[in-house]
Structures are given as structure tokens and as C-alpha cells.
Amino acid sequence: RNTAPAPLSKPFIRAVLNHYSTQLWLRVKRVPNARMYQVRLKAGDGEYIDIGSFRQARTMVLQNLTPGTVYSIQVRALGGSTGQGPWSDPTSRMAT
């Protein structure tokens, strides 16, 4: 793992999965030098809300979601020389 300070790249959301009701499982391509990943989402045309930080890019479980609601999700990497990277392109998925 490269630990040299460097700006963080934009994350890529690989998948958003519906494994269980009221949850979405998010998988992101790992960003070099990221220490954590911050996730935000919004329902419909609402405002984005921060739902927490996660240590692993492989599986981030977004919980307590409303079934039948379409959520727009974004992720950014934390760490590097700038403290945080840019937000990913938004991805939408309906919670079941």
C-alpha cells in the first residue's frame, strides 16, 4: 500500500445491491491512499445527507432505508494530501 501523501482520485461505484429489505449494499473501486470513504444519499429530489464513513470499499451497508424509495448515492475518499477527494458520479437504486 502506498502511504505517500497525494490527492485522491474520484471513486467509481461498482455496484449497488439489494440483499435485504431496507438496505442497499454499496461496492466501490478502491482509491489509492484513501483511509476511509464517506457516503451521502438523497431520496428523490431532496437534499443529500451524510450517512457515515466506512473503512472498506468492498462492502458498505446503507441501512434504515424506506422500501420503494429511489435513492441517489455518492461516495468520496478521505485521506491523501487534501483530506478528501471529489464526489463520485451519482448512482440511483430503489430500496426494497
ABEGO torsion letter per residue (X at the ends): XBABBBBBBBBBBABBBBABBGBBBBBBBBBBGBABBBBBBBBEABBBBBAEBBABAABBBBBGBBBGBBBBBBBBBBEEAAGBBBBBBBBBBBBX
